[in-house]
Amino acid sequence: MTIDKSLKISRGSIQSRNVLTRVERLKQLTEEERWNKGDSPYGLPKVRVAKVSLKRKKKVKQVDEDDTSVETAAE
């Protein structure tokens, strides 16, 4: 069964999750060297989730050369 188009989330509006899966937590703990391969995967310490914010592009105002020529013609 497919999802209706109105229910799909666009890529730009994806929010950061505040809960990681066990696999994601293990990956992050191994990078921080807080978990070794032989350790138990149960009772893992908490892992802080880095929030990702998208930077918006600044709009640049464009000056039209046609506007200046209209002003000189009106005078």
C-alpha positions as CSV (number, residue, x, y, z in Angstrom):
1,M,0.0,0.0,0.0
2,T,1.4,3.4,-0.9
3,I,1.4,6.6,1.2
4,D,-0.8,9.5,0.0
5,K,1.1,12.5,-1.4
6,S,-0.3,14.8,1.3
7,L,1.1,12.6,4.0
8,K,4.7,12.5,2.7
9,I,7.3,14.8,4.3
10,S,9.4,16.9,2.0
11,R,13.1,16.5,2.4
12,G,13.6,20.1,3.7
13,S,11.3,19.8,6.6
14,I,12.9,16.7,8.2
15,Q,13.4,17.3,11.9
16,S,16.3,15.9,13.9
17,R,15.4,12.8,15.9
18,N,16.1,12.9,19.7
19,V,16.3,9.2,20.1
20,L,18.9,6.9,18.5
21,T,18.6,3.2,17.7
22,R,20.9,0.8,19.5
23,V,23.0,0.4,16.4
24,E,23.4,4.2,16.1
25,R,24.3,4.5,19.8
26,L,26.9,1.7,19.5
27,K,28.5,3.4,16.5
28,Q,28.7,6.7,18.2
29,L,30.1,5.2,21.4
30,T,32.8,3.3,19.5
31,E,33.8,6.6,17.8
32,E,34.1,8.2,21.2
33,E,35.9,5.0,22.6
34,R,33.3,4.6,25.3
35,W,32.3,1.1,24.2
36,N,34.5,-1.9,23.1
37,K,33.5,-4.8,20.9
38,G,33.3,-7.3,23.8
39,D,31.1,-5.2,26.1
40,S,27.4,-5.8,26.6
41,P,25.0,-4.0,24.2
42,Y,22.5,-3.6,27.1
43,G,22.6,-0.8,29.6
44,L,24.4,1.6,27.3
45,P,25.2,5.1,28.5
46,K,23.3,8.0,27.2
47,V,24.5,9.6,24.0
48,R,23.9,13.2,23.1
49,V,22.3,13.8,19.7
50,A,23.8,16.7,17.7
51,K,21.1,18.9,16.3
52,V,21.6,19.8,12.6
53,S,20.3,23.2,11.5
54,L,20.0,24.2,7.9
55,K,21.4,27.6,7.0
56,R,19.2,29.6,4.8
57,K,20.6,31.5,1.8
58,K,20.4,35.3,2.0
59,K,18.5,36.9,-0.8
60,V,20.5,39.3,-2.9
61,K,18.7,42.4,-4.2
62,Q,19.2,43.0,-7.9
63,V,19.2,46.5,-9.3
64,D,17.6,46.7,-12.7
65,E,19.2,49.1,-15.2
66,D,15.8,49.6,-16.8
67,D,14.5,51.5,-13.7
68,T,17.2,54.1,-14.0
69,S,16.6,54.7,-17.7
70,V,12.8,55.2,-17.0
71,E,13.6,57.9,-14.4
72,T,15.8,59.9,-16.7
73,A,13.3,59.7,-19.6
74,A,10.5,61.1,-17.3
75,E,12.5,64.2,-16.5
